[in-house]
Amino acid sequence: MGATYIKLGQFIASAPTLFPPEYVQEFQSCFDRTPPVPFEKIQSILREELGRPVDSVYDYVDPTPLASASIAQVHAARLKGSQEDVVIKVLKPGIEDILVADLNFVYVVARILEFLNPELSRTSLVGIVKDIRESMLEEVDFYKEAENIEAFRRYLEAMALTGQATAPKVYRYCSTRRVLTMQRLYGVPLTDLDSISSLVSNPEASLITALNVWFGSLLACESFHADVHAGNLWLLRDGRIGFLDFGIVGRISPKTWAAMEVFLGSIAIEDYDSMAAALIEMGATKQDINARAFAQDLGKVFSTIKELDTEIVVATRSGQSTTATAVSANIVLDERQMNALFLDVVQVSESYGLKFPREFALLLKQLLYFDRYTRLLAPNLNMLQDERIRIASNRRSKYRDGSE
């Protein structure tokens, strides 16, 4: 049915706080690679967007894409003059117009359905569709992504972290709303244990760096990276951590973060009473909740985490392969298992009348990604209790200093 419905499927698959389990599970297939656009069309878009011949900007553009997703395609290139290696992210032809038209249609239909059936208003159908619309339209505006990248780079500079981590430099003079030219970073995903061990002597230290940089960004940066799967979080050849692809970011409210801190602490010490209290604080409900029963149900859900992690680590290590195909297979497995855990937590919570903000799902998903990296790179590390990992609460917050 086209890119809009691929994106809708991806949104549903990654939003277990909003949709029924059978939908979340079924739409996992929308994460598969999509067919590339012919290079001739990519060249035409580049000429149109840049307003000048492509060879006057780039000395070379690889006609074979590095990646092809539902809305954009990425090509390796080399800049004219400086000879710097870059990647060009190009919006696929007609995607934005299609998304706007389709999403407006879906929004109108949702409003009509709520009008015809007032019972649907209790499910916040229009609100969900509006959230989807805003999120998806941000992804097709590369000016927004450029701003997200530059905000993260400013955060790294302000916190003196540029020697430990980086994000691609954006080349504004050859970037537009539909074309994003960025510095090309070279490295390996955090799931590639063999390659990581050849680059650094202490993979655990690299993981701690990644955790500290990301946790710090939750409150010290304008937004946080909300898609840190292995394809977007690399160990670079120079030993730094590379954060890639800022198309999906999150912004956290003070209330949600305060509850999230309690939630994280309760996971670390398996205090399910505190976890229940934090989730009750975070979720909107008008009914009285049996906190003790809720805590017991949460304990049953989280008792399965260690079993899932072990399966993933064994599969990664026993494969003895660091090919892109092997890494991709492990990432897909990881995605499915994390969503299964999401669904369990959400189903238990909803049975008590709780509805969580989308930022909670974004945060929890990233923590689960980091938990997987911890099981692989530093099996003895306790991510939430180790004193070397600085959870964001000990950093100055733009919210707590009264500026927002």
VOTIDO-150989 format. One record per residue (C-alpha): residue number from 0; residue in one letter; x, y, z. Coordinates in steps of 0.1 Angstrom, whole numbers. Example, Ala and Ser with C-alpha at 12.3 -4.5 7.8 and 13.67 -1.06 7.14 Angstrom:
2
@nr: 0; rest: a; x: 123; y: -45; z: 78 $
@nr: 1; rest: s; x: 137; y: -11; z: 71 $
This chain:
404
@nr: 0; rest: m; x: 0; y: 0; z: 0 $
@nr: 1; rest: g; x: 30; y: 23; z: -1 $
@nr: 2; rest: a; x: 54; y: 41; z: 22 $
@nr: 3; rest: t; x: 28; y: 56; z: 45 $
@nr: 4; rest: y; x: 15; y: 22; z: 55 $
@nr: 5; rest: i; x: 50; y: 8; z: 59 $
@nr: 6; rest: k; x: 57; y: 36; z: 84 $
@nr: 7; rest: l; x: 24; y: 31; z: 101 $
@nr: 8; rest: g; x: 32; y: -6; z: 104 $
@nr: 9; rest: q; x: 66; y: 3; z: 119 $
@nr: 10; rest: f; x: 50; y: 28; z: 143 $
@nr: 11; rest: i; x: 25; y: 1; z: 155 $
@nr: 12; rest: a; x: 53; y: -25; z: 158 $
@nr: 13; rest: s; x: 73; y: -2; z: 181 $
@nr: 14; rest: a; x: 45; y: 12; z: 201 $
@nr: 15; rest: p; x: 32; y: -16; z: 224 $
@nr: 16; rest: t; x: 19; y: 10; z: 248 $
@nr: 17; rest: l; x: -7; y: 20; z: 223 $
@nr: 18; rest: f; x: -17; y: -11; z: 202 $
@nr: 19; rest: p; x: -30; y: -46; z: 209 $
@nr: 20; rest: p; x: -3; y: -74; z: 210 $
@nr: 21; rest: e; x: -14; y: -91; z: 178 $
@nr: 22; rest: y; x: -9; y: -59; z: 158 $
@nr: 23; rest: v; x: 25; y: -52; z: 174 $
@nr: 24; rest: q; x: 37; y: -87; z: 166 $
@nr: 25; rest: e; x: 23; y: -89; z: 130 $
@nr: 26; rest: f; x: 37; y: -55; z: 120 $
@nr: 27; rest: q; x: 73; y: -66; z: 128 $
@nr: 28; rest: s; x: 76; y: -75; z: 92 $
@nr: 29; rest: c; x: 75; y: -38; z: 83 $
@nr: 30; rest: f; x: 111; y: -35; z: 96 $
@nr: 31; rest: d; x: 124; y: -54; z: 66 $
@nr: 32; rest: r; x: 146; y: -38; z: 40 $
@nr: 33; rest: t; x: 127; y: -20; z: 12 $
@nr: 34; rest: p; x: 136; y: -20; z: -26 $
@nr: 35; rest: p; x: 161; y: 8; z: -36 $
@nr: 36; rest: v; x: 151; y: 37; z: -59 $
@nr: 37; rest: p; x: 171; y: 36; z: -92 $
@nr: 38; rest: f; x: 202; y: 58; z: -90 $
@nr: 39; rest: e; x: 190; y: 80; z: -119 $
@nr: 40; rest: k; x: 161; y: 92; z: -98 $
@nr: 41; rest: i; x: 184; y: 98; z: -69 $
@nr: 42; rest: q; x: 207; y: 119; z: -91 $
@nr: 43; rest: s; x: 176; y: 139; z: -103 $
@nr: 44; rest: i; x: 165; y: 147; z: -68 $
@nr: 45; rest: l; x: 201; y: 158; z: -59 $
@nr: 46; rest: r; x: 202; y: 182; z: -89 $
@nr: 47; rest: e; x: 168; y: 196; z: -81 $
@nr: 48; rest: e; x: 175; y: 200; z: -43 $
@nr: 49; rest: l; x: 210; y: 214; z: -46 $
@nr: 50; rest: g; x: 202; y: 237; z: -76 $
@nr: 51; rest: r; x: 234; y: 228; z: -94 $
@nr: 52; rest: p; x: 251; y: 199; z: -111 $
@nr: 53; rest: v; x: 258; y: 170; z: -88 $
@nr: 54; rest: d; x: 294; y: 168; z: -98 $
@nr: 55; rest: s; x: 300; y: 204; z: -87 $
@nr: 56; rest: v; x: 292; y: 193; z: -51 $
@nr: 57; rest: y; x: 304; y: 157; z: -49 $
@nr: 58; rest: d; x: 335; y: 144; z: -65 $
@nr: 59; rest: y; x: 319; y: 109; z: -64 $
@nr: 60; rest: v; x: 286; y: 93; z: -55 $
@nr: 61; rest: d; x: 284; y: 56; z: -52 $
@nr: 62; rest: p; x: 254; y: 44; z: -73 $
@nr: 63; rest: t; x: 249; y: 14; z: -50 $
@nr: 64; rest: p; x: 230; y: 25; z: -18 $
@nr: 65; rest: l; x: 244; y: 17; z: 16 $
@nr: 66; rest: a; x: 208; y: 14; z: 29 $
@nr: 67; rest: s; x: 173; y: 17; z: 16 $
@nr: 68; rest: a; x: 145; y: 23; z: 41 $
@nr: 69; rest: s; x: 108; y: 31; z: 36 $
@nr: 70; rest: i; x: 112; y: 69; z: 32 $
@nr: 71; rest: a; x: 149; y: 75; z: 24 $
@nr: 72; rest: q; x: 180; y: 60; z: 8 $
@nr: 73; rest: v; x: 216; y: 64; z: 18 $
@nr: 74; rest: h; x: 246; y: 67; z: -6 $
@nr: 75; rest: a; x: 283; y: 70; z: 1 $
@nr: 76; rest: a; x: 300; y: 100; z: -15 $
@nr: 77; rest: r; x: 331; y: 122; z: -15 $
@nr: 78; rest: l; x: 329; y: 160; z: -14 $
@nr: 79; rest: k; x: 343; y: 181; z: -42 $
@nr: 80; rest: g; x: 375; y: 200; z: -31 $
@nr: 81; rest: s; x: 380; y: 187; z: 4 $
@nr: 82; rest: q; x: 377; y: 151; z: -7 $
@nr: 83; rest: e; x: 360; y: 142; z: 26 $
@nr: 84; rest: d; x: 340; y: 110; z: 28 $
@nr: 85; rest: v; x: 303; y: 116; z: 34 $
@nr: 86; rest: v; x: 270; y: 99; z: 33 $
@nr: 87; rest: i; x: 240; y: 114; z: 15 $
@nr: 88; rest: k; x: 205; y: 106; z: 29 $
@nr: 89; rest: v; x: 179; y: 113; z: 1 $
@nr: 90; rest: l; x: 142; y: 113; z: 6 $
@nr: 91; rest: k; x: 125; y: 90; z: -19 $
@nr: 92; rest: p; x: 106; y: 107; z: -46 $
@nr: 93; rest: g; x: 71; y: 118; z: -38 $
@nr: 94; rest: i; x: 72; y: 104; z: -3 $
@nr: 95; rest: e; x: 64; y: 136; z: 16 $
@nr: 96; rest: d; x: 33; y: 144; z: -5 $
@nr: 97; rest: i; x: 21; y: 108; z: -2 $
@nr: 98; rest: l; x: 26; y: 109; z: 36 $
@nr: 99; rest: v; x: 8; y: 142; z: 41 $
@nr: 100; rest: a; x: -22; y: 131; z: 20 $
@nr: 101; rest: d; x: -24; y: 97; z: 35 $
@nr: 102; rest: l; x: -20; y: 108; z: 71 $
@nr: 103; rest: n; x: -45; y: 136; z: 67 $
@nr: 104; rest: f; x: -69; y: 110; z: 54 $
@nr: 105; rest: v; x: -63; y: 87; z: 83 $
@nr: 106; rest: y; x: -67; y: 116; z: 107 $
@nr: 107; rest: v; x: -101; y: 126; z: 92 $
@nr: 108; rest: v; x: -113; y: 90; z: 93 $
@nr: 109; rest: a; x: -103; y: 87; z: 129 $
@nr: 110; rest: r; x: -123; y: 118; z: 138 $
@nr: 111; rest: i; x: -153; y: 105; z: 119 $
@nr: 112; rest: l; x: -151; y: 72; z: 136 $
@nr: 113; rest: e; x: -150; y: 88; z: 171 $
@nr: 114; rest: f; x: -180; y: 110; z: 161 $
@nr: 115; rest: l; x: -200; y: 80; z: 149 $
@nr: 116; rest: n; x: -190; y: 58; z: 178 $
@nr: 117; rest: p; x: -183; y: 79; z: 210 $
@nr: 118; rest: e; x: -170; y: 47; z: 227 $
@nr: 119; rest: l; x: -139; y: 50; z: 206 $
@nr: 120; rest: s; x: -130; y: 83; z: 222 $
@nr: 121; rest: r; x: -121; y: 64; z: 253 $
@nr: 122; rest: t; x: -93; y: 47; z: 233 $
@nr: 123; rest: s; x: -78; y: 82; z: 223 $
@nr: 124; rest: l; x: -79; y: 71; z: 187 $
@nr: 125; rest: v; x: -76; y: 107; z: 173 $
@nr: 126; rest: g; x: -48; y: 114; z: 198 $
@nr: 127; rest: i; x: -29; y: 84; z: 187 $
@nr: 128; rest: v; x: -33; y: 92; z: 150 $
@nr: 129; rest: k; x: -22; y: 128; z: 157 $
@nr: 130; rest: d; x: 9; y: 115; z: 175 $
@nr: 131; rest: i; x: 17; y: 92; z: 146 $
@nr: 132; rest: r; x: 12; y: 120; z: 121 $
@nr: 133; rest: e; x: 35; y: 144; z: 139 $
@nr: 134; rest: s; x: 62; y: 118; z: 145 $
@nr: 135; rest: m; x: 62; y: 106; z: 108 $
@nr: 136; rest: l; x: 62; y: 141; z: 93 $
@nr: 137; rest: e; x: 93; y: 150; z: 114 $
@nr: 138; rest: e; x: 111; y: 120; z: 99 $
@nr: 139; rest: v; x: 107; y: 133; z: 64 $
@nr: 140; rest: d; x: 120; y: 168; z: 73 $
@nr: 141; rest: f; x: 158; y: 165; z: 72 $
@nr: 142; rest: y; x: 161; y: 200; z: 85 $
@nr: 143; rest: k; x: 147; y: 186; z: 118 $
@nr: 144; rest: e; x: 172; y: 157; z: 117 $
@nr: 145; rest: a; x: 201; y: 181; z: 111 $
@nr: 146; rest: e; x: 189; y: 201; z: 141 $
@nr: 147; rest: n; x: 188; y: 170; z: 162 $
@nr: 148; rest: i; x: 223; y: 160; z: 152 $
@nr: 149; rest: e; x: 237; y: 195; z: 158 $
@nr: 150; rest: a; x: 220; y: 197; z: 192 $
@nr: 151; rest: f; x: 236; y: 164; z: 202 $
@nr: 152; rest: r; x: 270; y: 176; z: 190 $
@nr: 153; rest: r; x: 266; y: 208; z: 210 $
@nr: 154; rest: y; x: 258; y: 187; z: 241 $
@nr: 155; rest: l; x: 290; y: 167; z: 236 $
@nr: 156; rest: e; x: 311; y: 199; z: 233 $
@nr: 157; rest: a; x: 294; y: 215; z: 263 $
@nr: 158; rest: m; x: 301; y: 184; z: 285 $
@nr: 159; rest: a; x: 336; y: 179; z: 271 $
@nr: 160; rest: l; x: 327; y: 145; z: 257 $
@nr: 161; rest: t; x: 340; y: 150; z: 221 $
@nr: 162; rest: g; x: 370; y: 127; z: 229 $
@nr: 163; rest: q; x: 347; y: 99; z: 239 $
@nr: 164; rest: a; x: 318; y: 101; z: 215 $
@nr: 165; rest: t; x: 306; y: 118; z: 184 $
@nr: 166; rest: a; x: 278; y: 122; z: 159 $
@nr: 167; rest: p; x: 282; y: 130; z: 122 $
@nr: 168; rest: k; x: 290; y: 165; z: 111 $
@nr: 169; rest: v; x: 262; y: 180; z: 90 $
@nr: 170; rest: y; x: 272; y: 198; z: 58 $
@nr: 171; rest: r; x: 246; y: 225; z: 56 $
@nr: 172; rest: y; x: 256; y: 239; z: 22 $
@nr: 173; rest: c; x: 247; y: 206; z: 5 $
@nr: 174; rest: s; x: 217; y: 197; z: 27 $
@nr: 175; rest: t; x: 181; y: 206; z: 23 $
@nr: 176; rest: r; x: 147; y: 194; z: 35 $
@nr: 177; rest: r; x: 150; y: 163; z: 13 $
@nr: 178; rest: v; x: 187; y: 158; z: 12 $
@nr: 179; rest: l; x: 210; y: 154; z: 42 $
@nr: 180; rest: t; x: 248; y: 153; z: 37 $
@nr: 181; rest: m; x: 268; y: 141; z: 67 $
@nr: 182; rest: q; x: 303; y: 131; z: 76 $
@nr: 183; rest: r; x: 309; y: 94; z: 71 $
@nr: 184; rest: l; x: 319; y: 76; z: 102 $
@nr: 185; rest: y; x: 337; y: 42; z: 101 $
@nr: 186; rest: g; x: 332; y: 16; z: 127 $
@nr: 187; rest: v; x: 314; y: -15; z: 138 $
@nr: 188; rest: p; x: 280; y: -21; z: 156 $
@nr: 189; rest: l; x: 281; y: -28; z: 194 $
@nr: 190; rest: t; x: 270; y: -63; z: 187 $
@nr: 191; rest: d; x: 302; y: -72; z: 167 $
@nr: 192; rest: l; x: 322; y: -85; z: 197 $
@nr: 193; rest: d; x: 351; y: -99; z: 176 $
@nr: 194; rest: s; x: 357; y: -66; z: 158 $
@nr: 195; rest: i; x: 353; y: -45; z: 189 $
@nr: 196; rest: s; x: 379; y: -66; z: 207 $
@nr: 197; rest: s; x: 403; y: -59; z: 178 $
@nr: 198; rest: l; x: 397; y: -21; z: 181 $
@nr: 199; rest: v; x: 399; y: -17; z: 219 $
@nr: 200; rest: s; x: 414; y: -37; z: 247 $
@nr: 201; rest: n; x: 385; y: -31; z: 271 $
@nr: 202; rest: p; x: 350; y: -34; z: 255 $
@nr: 203; rest: e; x: 334; y: -29; z: 289 $
@nr: 204; rest: a; x: 349; y: 6; z: 291 $
@nr: 205; rest: s; x: 336; y: 15; z: 257 $
@nr: 206; rest: l; x: 301; y: 4; z: 267 $
@nr: 207; rest: i; x: 303; y: 25; z: 299 $
@nr: 208; rest: t; x: 312; y: 55; z: 278 $
@nr: 209; rest: a; x: 282; y: 49; z: 255 $
@nr: 210; rest: l; x: 259; y: 46; z: 286 $
@nr: 211; rest: n; x: 272; y: 77; z: 302 $
@nr: 212; rest: v; x: 269; y: 98; z: 271 $
@nr: 213; rest: w; x: 234; y: 86; z: 264 $
@nr: 214; rest: f; x: 222; y: 89; z: 301 $
@nr: 215; rest: g; x: 237; y: 124; z: 302 $
@nr: 216; rest: s; x: 218; y: 135; z: 271 $
@nr: 217; rest: l; x: 184; y: 127; z: 287 $
@nr: 218; rest: l; x: 184; y: 160; z: 306 $
@nr: 219; rest: a; x: 215; y: 179; z: 294 $
@nr: 220; rest: c; x: 205; y: 178; z: 257 $
@nr: 221; rest: e; x: 175; y: 192; z: 239 $
@nr: 222; rest: s; x: 165; y: 157; z: 229 $
@nr: 223; rest: f; x: 178; y: 122; z: 233 $
@nr: 224; rest: h; x: 186; y: 95; z: 207 $
@nr: 225; rest: a; x: 155; y: 73; z: 207 $
@nr: 226; rest: d; x: 167; y: 45; z: 184 $
@nr: 227; rest: v; x: 200; y: 31; z: 197 $
@nr: 228; rest: h; x: 198; y: -3; z: 180 $
@nr: 229; rest: a; x: 231; y: -18; z: 168 $
@nr: 230; rest: g; x: 229; y: -2; z: 134 $
@nr: 231; rest: n; x: 229; y: 33; z: 150 $
@nr: 232; rest: l; x: 254; y: 28; z: 178 $
@nr: 233; rest: w; x: 289; y: 20; z: 167 $
@nr: 234; rest: l; x: 324; y: 17; z: 181 $
@nr: 235; rest: l; x: 345; y: 38; z: 157 $
@nr: 236; rest: r; x: 379; y: 30; z: 145 $
@nr: 237; rest: d; x: 394; y: 57; z: 167 $
@nr: 238; rest: g; x: 378; y: 42; z: 198 $
@nr: 239; rest: r; x: 350; y: 67; z: 202 $
@nr: 240; rest: i; x: 313; y: 59; z: 203 $
@nr: 241; rest: g; x: 294; y: 70; z: 172 $
@nr: 242; rest: f; x: 258; y: 79; z: 175 $
@nr: 243; rest: l; x: 241; y: 77; z: 140 $
@nr: 244; rest: d; x: 207; y: 85; z: 125 $
@nr: 245; rest: f; x: 188; y: 111; z: 145 $
@nr: 246; rest: g; x: 155; y: 107; z: 127 $
@nr: 247; rest: i; x: 138; y: 94; z: 158 $
@nr: 248; rest: v; x: 145; y: 114; z: 190 $
@nr: 249; rest: g; x: 126; y: 118; z: 223 $
@nr: 250; rest: r; x: 120; y: 147; z: 247 $
@nr: 251; rest: i; x: 113; y: 138; z: 283 $
@nr: 252; rest: s; x: 91; y: 157; z: 308 $
@nr: 253; rest: p; x: 103; y: 163; z: 343 $
@nr: 254; rest: k; x: 74; y: 142; z: 357 $
@nr: 255; rest: t; x: 81; y: 112; z: 335 $
@nr: 256; rest: w; x: 119; y: 114; z: 342 $
@nr: 257; rest: a; x: 113; y: 116; z: 380 $
@nr: 258; rest: a; x: 91; y: 84; z: 379 $
@nr: 259; rest: m; x: 116; y: 68; z: 354 $
@nr: 260; rest: e; x: 145; y: 73; z: 379 $
@nr: 261; rest: v; x: 125; y: 54; z: 406 $
@nr: 262; rest: f; x: 116; y: 28; z: 380 $
@nr: 263; rest: l; x: 153; y: 22; z: 370 $
@nr: 264; rest: g; x: 164; y: 20; z: 407 $
@nr: 265; rest: s; x: 137; y: -5; z: 414 $
@nr: 266; rest: i; x: 148; y: -27; z: 385 $
@nr: 267; rest: a; x: 184; y: -27; z: 398 $
@nr: 268; rest: i; x: 174; y: -40; z: 432 $
@nr: 269; rest: e; x: 143; y: -60; z: 420 $
@nr: 270; rest: d; x: 121; y: -38; z: 442 $
@nr: 271; rest: y; x: 88; y: -44; z: 425 $
@nr: 272; rest: d; x: 68; y: -24; z: 451 $
@nr: 273; rest: s; x: 88; y: 8; z: 441 $
@nr: 274; rest: m; x: 85; y: -1; z: 405 $
@nr: 275; rest: a; x: 47; y: -4; z: 408 $
@nr: 276; rest: a; x: 46; y: 30; z: 426 $
@nr: 277; rest: a; x: 67; y: 46; z: 398 $
@nr: 278; rest: l; x: 45; y: 33; z: 371 $
@nr: 279; rest: i; x: 13; y: 43; z: 389 $
@nr: 280; rest: e; x: 28; y: 78; z: 392 $
@nr: 281; rest: m; x: 37; y: 78; z: 354 $
@nr: 282; rest: g; x: 4; y: 64; z: 341 $
@nr: 283; rest: a; x: -29; y: 82; z: 340 $
@nr: 284; rest: t; x: -57; y: 65; z: 359 $
@nr: 285; rest: k; x: -89; y: 75; z: 376 $
@nr: 286; rest: q; x: -93; y: 43; z: 396 $
@nr: 287; rest: d; x: -78; y: 30; z: 428 $
@nr: 288; rest: i; x: -50; y: 5; z: 422 $
@nr: 289; rest: n; x: -40; y: -25; z: 443 $
@nr: 290; rest: a; x: -3; y: -16; z: 443 $
@nr: 291; rest: r; x: 7; y: -48; z: 460 $
@nr: 292; rest: a; x: -10; y: -70; z: 435 $
@nr: 293; rest: f; x: 4; y: -49; z: 407 $
@nr: 294; rest: a; x: 39; y: -53; z: 421 $
@nr: 295; rest: q; x: 35; y: -91; z: 422 $
@nr: 296; rest: d; x: 24; y: -92; z: 386 $
@nr: 297; rest: l; x: 54; y: -70; z: 376 $
@nr: 298; rest: g; x: 77; y: -94; z: 394 $
@nr: 299; rest: k; x: 65; y: -123; z: 373 $
@nr: 300; rest: v; x: 70; y: -104; z: 341 $
@nr: 301; rest: f; x: 106; y: -92; z: 349 $
@nr: 302; rest: s; x: 117; y: -127; z: 360 $
@nr: 303; rest: t; x: 118; y: -137; z: 323 $
@nr: 304; rest: i; x: 144; y: -110; z: 313 $
@nr: 305; rest: k; x: 175; y: -130; z: 322 $
@nr: 306; rest: e; x: 164; y: -160; z: 302 $
@nr: 307; rest: l; x: 159; y: -138; z: 271 $
@nr: 308; rest: d; x: 193; y: -122; z: 275 $
@nr: 309; rest: t; x: 211; y: -155; z: 278 $
@nr: 310; rest: e; x: 195; y: -168; z: 245 $
@nr: 311; rest: i; x: 207; y: -137; z: 227 $
@nr: 312; rest: v; x: 243; y: -138; z: 240 $
@nr: 313; rest: v; x: 246; y: -175; z: 232 $
@nr: 314; rest: a; x: 233; y: -170; z: 197 $
@nr: 315; rest: t; x: 257; y: -142; z: 191 $
@nr: 316; rest: r; x: 288; y: -159; z: 204 $
@nr: 317; rest: s; x: 282; y: -194; z: 191 $
@nr: 318; rest: g; x: 276; y: -181; z: 155 $
@nr: 319; rest: q; x: 313; y: -171; z: 152 $
@nr: 320; rest: s; x: 304; y: -147; z: 125 $
@nr: 321; rest: t; x: 306; y: -109; z: 122 $
@nr: 322; rest: t; x: 290; y: -106; z: 88 $
@nr: 323; rest: a; x: 263; y: -80; z: 83 $
@nr: 324; rest: t; x: 237; y: -108; z: 78 $
@nr: 325; rest: a; x: 246; y: -124; z: 111 $
@nr: 326; rest: v; x: 244; y: -91; z: 130 $
@nr: 327; rest: s; x: 211; y: -82; z: 113 $
@nr: 328; rest: a; x: 196; y: -115; z: 123 $
@nr: 329; rest: n; x: 205; y: -110; z: 159 $
@nr: 330; rest: i; x: 191; y: -74; z: 158 $
@nr: 331; rest: v; x: 158; y: -87; z: 145 $
@nr: 332; rest: l; x: 156; y: -114; z: 172 $
@nr: 333; rest: d; x: 164; y: -87; z: 198 $
@nr: 334; rest: e; x: 136; y: -65; z: 185 $
@nr: 335; rest: r; x: 110; y: -92; z: 187 $
@nr: 336; rest: q; x: 120; y: -103; z: 222 $
@nr: 337; rest: m; x: 121; y: -67; z: 235 $
@nr: 338; rest: n; x: 86; y: -61; z: 221 $
@nr: 339; rest: a; x: 74; y: -93; z: 237 $
@nr: 340; rest: l; x: 87; y: -79; z: 271 $
@nr: 341; rest: f; x: 70; y: -45; z: 264 $
@nr: 342; rest: l; x: 37; y: -62; z: 257 $
@nr: 343; rest: d; x: 39; y: -81; z: 290 $
@nr: 344; rest: v; x: 46; y: -50; z: 310 $
@nr: 345; rest: v; x: 19; y: -30; z: 291 $
@nr: 346; rest: q; x: -7; y: -57; z: 294 $
@nr: 347; rest: v; x: -2; y: -60; z: 331 $
@nr: 348; rest: s; x: -3; y: -23; z: 335 $
@nr: 349; rest: e; x: -34; y: -18; z: 314 $
@nr: 350; rest: s; x: -52; y: -44; z: 335 $
@nr: 351; rest: y; x: -48; y: -19; z: 363 $
@nr: 352; rest: g; x: -61; y: 10; z: 342 $
@nr: 353; rest: l; x: -27; y: 26; z: 334 $
@nr: 354; rest: k; x: -18; y: 44; z: 302 $
@nr: 355; rest: f; x: 18; y: 55; z: 297 $
@nr: 356; rest: p; x: 32; y: 85; z: 277 $
@nr: 357; rest: r; x: 50; y: 75; z: 245 $
@nr: 358; rest: e; x: 83; y: 88; z: 259 $
@nr: 359; rest: f; x: 82; y: 60; z: 285 $
@nr: 360; rest: a; x: 81; y: 34; z: 258 $
@nr: 361; rest: l; x: 109; y: 52; z: 239 $
@nr: 362; rest: l; x: 131; y: 53; z: 271 $
@nr: 363; rest: l; x: 124; y: 17; z: 281 $
@nr: 364; rest: k; x: 132; y: 5; z: 246 $
@nr: 365; rest: q; x: 166; y: 21; z: 246 $
@nr: 366; rest: l; x: 174; y: 7; z: 280 $
@nr: 367; rest: l; x: 166; y: -27; z: 268 $
@nr: 368; rest: y; x: 190; y: -22; z: 238 $
@nr: 369; rest: f; x: 217; y: -12; z: 263 $
@nr: 370; rest: d; x: 209; y: -42; z: 285 $
@nr: 371; rest: r; x: 216; y: -64; z: 255 $
@nr: 372; rest: y; x: 249; y: -48; z: 248 $
@nr: 373; rest: t; x: 258; y: -52; z: 285 $
@nr: 374; rest: r; x: 251; y: -89; z: 284 $
@nr: 375; rest: l; x: 274; y: -93; z: 254 $
@nr: 376; rest: l; x: 303; y: -69; z: 261 $
@nr: 377; rest: a; x: 303; y: -68; z: 299 $
@nr: 378; rest: p; x: 284; y: -98; z: 314 $
@nr: 379; rest: n; x: 293; y: -89; z: 349 $
@nr: 380; rest: l; x: 283; y: -53; z: 347 $
@nr: 381; rest: n; x: 252; y: -41; z: 365 $
@nr: 382; rest: m; x: 241; y: -12; z: 343 $
@nr: 383; rest: l; x: 219; y: 5; z: 369 $
@nr: 384; rest: q; x: 241; y: 0; z: 400 $
@nr: 385; rest: d; x: 277; y: 4; z: 388 $
@nr: 386; rest: e; x: 292; y: 36; z: 402 $
@nr: 387; rest: r; x: 311; y: 43; z: 369 $
@nr: 388; rest: i; x: 277; y: 48; z: 352 $
@nr: 389; rest: r; x: 263; y: 82; z: 359 $
@nr: 390; rest: i; x: 226; y: 82; z: 357 $
@nr: 391; rest: a; x: 212; y: 116; z: 345 $
@nr: 392; rest: s; x: 200; y: 126; z: 380 $
@nr: 393; rest: n; x: 235; y: 137; z: 390 $
@nr: 394; rest: r; x: 238; y: 161; z: 361 $
@nr: 395; rest: r; x: 224; y: 196; z: 360 $
@nr: 396; rest: s; x: 190; y: 196; z: 344 $
@nr: 397; rest: k; x: 176; y: 223; z: 321 $
@nr: 398; rest: y; x: 142; y: 216; z: 338 $
@nr: 399; rest: r; x: 154; y: 218; z: 374 $
@nr: 400; rest: d; x: 174; y: 250; z: 370 $
@nr: 401; rest: g; x: 141; y: 267; z: 361 $
@nr: 402; rest: s; x: 150; y: 275; z: 324 $
@nr: 403; rest: e; x: 120; y: 253; z: 312 $
